[in-house]
Amino acid sequence: VCCSLPMLPMREITLDGDLMIGGLFPVHQKGEGVEDCGKINAQRGIQRLEAMLMALDEINKDEHILPGIKLGAHILDTCSKDTYALEQSLEFVRASLTKVDDSEYTCPDGSYAIHDDVPLAISGVIGGSYSDVSIQVANLLRLFQIPQISYASTSAKLSDKSRYDYFARTVPPDFYQAKAMAEILRYFNWTYVSTVASEGDYGETGIDAFQQEARARQICIATSAKVSRSMSRWSYENVIRSLQQKSNAKVVILFTRSEDARELLVAANRMNVTFTWVASDGWGAQESVVRGSEAVADGAFTIELASYQIPQFNDYFTGLHPYNNTRNPWFREFWENQFQCSLHDLGCGKNSLREVPFQPESKIMFVVNAVYAMAAALHNMRQALCPNSTKVCEALKPGNGRKFYRDYILKVKFEGEFNQISHCRILYMIYRIDF
């Protein structure tokens, strides 16, 4: 009798390659209660993940970057939760621990032996997104000398090279964002404000940086509230009540994750309470944060790191379809959520992303830059250590992460394939929400 076990939900992408790059993306939002994963995260999850896949496609087609070598990928879903991301990242470590050099084992026909149960070790990791996630993962990866390049983690803590000595990023730390927020207050002469921070490294270190900038501008803090990681929806009302107690502080600074900003607005809407919000890039330019709470979000200011759009990504993403994008196991879920339909119905598959408004997520450029930085560092390492090799030479194989990180990743310089040449100045976009 032959039987099979039920398939567990697939939570990874594995693309074959000569060298493998890991990826961490918040494909799903954080789950509620005992659930690890919640709803699909369309922009910051699916779009960012697809940006990495598109960048890998372009690199593998480019004869000037790692010619003769194909970059593969092992991409995991963090579900926007640091502890879950750490658990998932053990897959990267397992690959390093079980690395098998099968070059000396060949089959009679000359082909190499195949070990289906042994994952390929990764050269480095792209991600994570949230600072809490990157910090947890960095603490693990450094033990195995696996370099990491984040496209969105901005916590100032990650600048400490004595602790995060295999971490790099394509975005600046929150110090600059906090300074920009304080400058908004100074411009409008708002000198008495309240603050709300998400629990964790992003919110708490961000609000600390803001308070330093505020004090330097003689701006007083009326009250400081914190949103815990396990708050119920009704608990957000308690935060709103604490802000109401300081009736003269009409301006509220938010250094929160997007889901916390959204729930605060929902609570304020339920209570019919209005403030002037000044929010960090956790809210940023995301329309989903204010949907349904437009009345209480009116007049808010939000910050977003300036970036260039990548027209190639727009064309790539809007051309995707459940039937031409089978490598992304979460795309069907995204599609059904996007069009509010089921792919079991014939009409659902007839929809097109080209026929609906499309707004590229703000960190797409930084994801692409992170992937290109990793590839350029591998290319430079190959040129320096084995320039005449036509395949993956011994020096290029994962295992010497310290040299790869210090001598190549930290020193990498390249002209972006898709975006204009970046400048040393750090620029932020300031959005005012009007309804």
Buried (B, 14 or more C-beta within 10 A) or exposed (E): EEEEEEEEEEBBBBBEBBBBBBBBBBBBBBBEEEEBBBBBBBBBBBBBBBBBBBBBEBBBEBEEBBEEBBBBBBBBBBBBBBBBBBBBBEBBBEBBEEBEEEEEEEEEEEEEEEEEEEBBBBBBBBBBBBBBBBBBBBEBBBEBBBBBBBBBBBBBBBBEEEEBBBBBBBBBBBBBBBBBBBBBBBEEEBEBBBBBBBBBBBBBBBBBBBBEBBEEEEBEBBBEBBBEBEBEEEEBBEBBEBBBEBEEBBBBBBBBBBBBBBBBBBBBBBBEBBBBBBBBBBBBBBEBBBEEBEEBBBEBBBBBBEBEBBEBBBEBBBEBBBEEBEEBBBBBBBBBBBBEBEBEEEEBBEBEBEEEEEEBBBBBBBBBBBBBBBBBBBBBBBEEBBEEBEEBBEBBBBBBBEBBBEBBBEEBEBEBBBBEEBEEEBEBBBBEBEE
